[in-house]
């Protein structure tokens, strides 16, 4: 005769095991925001995505919206290509950050190590542990995203804080405030993890005839 209580107990354990195997998202949902962020960064070598950006300058100013694409190659290389409302290119080659504005026929270059301190680009492009550069705070779950707040340890960083929203597939939202009182939100879509990228993406030669300024 079957012991129904024992049978129910064994069946329950089997169902839990099956859920863990077949529906990994159910297990990931129990992770904290910092754990999910670290899992996303571990083994990350390259990244591609589209982005939608909203910049709120405060003081009643109308928010400015822009969009484009980004590419990252760790460590230390990335590019942001703005396509709307106007073209602009921001590229880091490992030593220098280049900002190219075709409408102004102007290129600005800056030391990468100095410019990236405590920035969202540092989070994505550098491989050093986050806790070296940021205070990491678990902000819990809001909707379908787990949120992590990063507060730069470098007092010279232009950012007050950076909040990262992650779902089961990875990074979805970057939300940040700077010391000028500006608030920026970047939403990512069509994110590709570790795609093969052409090395030329992270090489910049100023076009002939443009002004090159150094900061």
C-alpha positions in Angstrom: 0.0 0.0 0.0 1.4 3.4 -0.9 2.2 5.8 1.9 0.3 8.9 0.6 2.1 11.4 2.9 5.5 10.2 1.8 4.5 10.1 -1.8 3.2 13.8 -1.6 6.5 14.8 0.0 8.6 13.2 -2.7 6.4 14.6 -5.4 6.7 18.1 -4.0 10.5 17.9 -3.9 10.5 16.7 -7.6 8.3 19.6 -8.7 10.6 22.1 -7.0 13.6 20.5 -8.7 11.9 20.6 -12.0 11.0 24.2 -11.6 14.6 25.1 -10.9 15.8 23.2 -14.0 13.1 24.3 -16.5 12.4 27.8 -15.3 15.7 29.4 -14.3 14.1 32.8 -14.2 12.2 31.7 -11.1 15.6 31.1 -9.3 17.1 34.4 -10.6 14.1 36.3 -9.3 15.3 35.5 -5.7 18.7 37.2 -6.3 19.4 40.6 -4.9 20.1 43.6 -7.2 23.8 43.6 -6.5 24.0 39.8 -7.2 22.2 40.2 -10.5 24.4 43.1 -11.5 27.6 41.1 -10.6 26.3 38.1 -12.6 25.7 40.4 -15.6 29.2 41.9 -15.4 31.0 38.5 -14.8 32.3 37.2 -18.1 31.2 40.3 -20.0 33.7 41.1 -22.7 31.7 43.0 -25.3 28.2 44.6 -25.4 26.0 46.2 -28.0 22.6 47.9 -27.6 20.3 50.6 -28.7 19.5 53.4 -26.2 16.9 56.0 -25.6 18.1 58.9 -23.4 16.1 61.6 -21.5 18.0 64.5 -19.9 16.2 66.7 -17.4 18.1 69.8 -16.7 15.8 70.9 -13.9 14.6 74.5 -13.2 11.6 74.1 -15.4 13.6 73.2 -18.5 12.0 70.9 -21.1 13.5 67.4 -21.0 15.8 66.7 -24.0 15.5 63.3 -25.7 18.0 61.5 -27.8 18.7 58.0 -29.1 21.4 56.0 -30.8 23.6 52.9 -30.3 26.4 51.9 -28.0 29.2 49.4 -28.1 31.6 48.3 -25.3 34.7 46.2 -25.4 36.2 45.6 -22.0 38.5 46.7 -20.6 38.4 50.4 -21.4 36.9 50.8 -24.8 33.4 52.0 -25.7 31.5 54.2 -28.1 28.1 56.0 -28.0 26.7 57.1 -31.3 23.9 59.6 -31.0 21.6 59.6 -34.1 18.7 61.8 -33.0 18.0 64.7 -32.7 21.5 65.2 -34.1 24.7 63.2 -34.8 27.4 63.0 -32.1 30.0 60.5 -31.4 31.7 59.7 -28.1 34.5 57.1 -28.3 37.0 55.8 -25.7 40.1 54.0 -27.2 41.6 52.9 -23.9 43.7 56.1 -23.3 41.6 59.0 -24.7 38.0 60.0 -24.9 37.0 61.6 -28.2 33.8 63.6 -28.6 33.0 64.5 -32.2 30.3 66.9 -33.2 29.9 66.9 -37.0 27.6 70.0 -37.0 30.2 72.1 -35.3 33.1 70.4 -37.2 34.7 70.0 -33.8 36.5 67.3 -31.8 37.2 67.4 -28.1 39.7 65.0 -26.5 40.2 64.2 -22.9 42.3 61.9 -20.7 40.1 58.7 -20.3 41.3 57.9 -16.8 40.3 61.3 -15.5 37.0 61.6 -17.4 35.6 58.2 -16.4 36.0 58.4 -12.6 32.7 57.5 -11.0 30.8 57.4 -14.3 28.3 54.9 -15.8 30.9 54.3 -18.6 33.3 53.1 -15.9 30.8 50.6 -14.7 30.3 49.0 -18.1 33.9 49.3 -19.5 36.2 48.7 -16.6 36.8 45.2 -15.1 37.9 46.3 -11.6 35.6 45.3 -8.7 32.7 47.8 -8.3 33.3 48.2 -4.6 36.7 49.8 -5.4 35.1 52.8 -7.1 31.5 52.8 -5.7 29.5 52.2 -2.6 27.0 49.6 -3.7 23.5 49.8 -2.3 20.6 47.3 -2.9 17.5 49.3 -3.6 15.2 46.3 -4.0 12.6 45.6 -6.6 10.3 48.0 -8.4 8.0 46.6 -11.0 9.9 44.0 -13.0 13.4 45.5 -12.3 15.9 45.0 -9.5 17.7 48.2 -8.6 21.2 48.9 -7.5 22.5 52.3 -6.5 26.1 53.2 -7.0 27.6 56.1 -5.1 31.1 57.2 -6.4 33.9 57.0 -3.9 35.9 59.6 -5.8 34.9 63.1 -4.6 35.8 64.5 -7.9 33.3 62.5 -9.8 30.7 64.6 -11.6 27.9 62.1 -10.6 26.1 62.1 -7.3 24.7 58.6 -7.8 23.9 56.1 -10.5 21.0 53.6 -10.3 21.0 50.5 -12.5 17.8 48.6 -13.2 18.2 44.9 -14.2 15.8 42.2 -15.2 16.4 38.5 -15.7 18.2 39.2 -19.1 20.5 41.9 -17.9 20.8 45.6 -17.7 17.8 47.6 -18.8 18.0 51.1 -17.3 20.6 53.6 -16.2 19.3 56.4 -14.0 21.8 59.1 -12.8 22.0 62.5 -11.2 25.1 64.8 -11.5 26.4 67.6 -9.3 24.9 70.2 -11.7 21.4 69.0 -10.7 20.8 67.3 -14.0 19.0 63.9 -14.2 19.6 61.5 -17.0 17.7 58.2 -17.8 19.0 55.8 -20.4 16.8 52.8 -21.4 18.5 50.0 -23.3 17.0 47.7 -25.9 18.1 44.9 -28.3 21.0 44.3 -26.0 23.6 41.7 -27.2 26.1 40.2 -24.8 29.5 39.3 -26.0 29.0 39.8 -29.8 32.0 39.9 -32.1 32.9 43.5 -32.6 35.2 45.1 -35.3 38.3 46.6 -33.6 37.9 49.7 -35.8 34.8 50.7 -33.8 37.1 51.9 -31.1 39.7 53.8 -33.2 39.2 57.4 -34.0 41.0 59.7 -36.4 39.8 63.3 -36.5 38.3 64.1 -39.9 40.3 66.6 -42.0 39.5 70.2 -41.4 37.9 69.9 -38.0 39.0 71.8 -34.9 40.6 69.5 -32.2 40.4 70.8 -28.6 42.0 69.3 -25.5 40.5 69.3 -22.0 
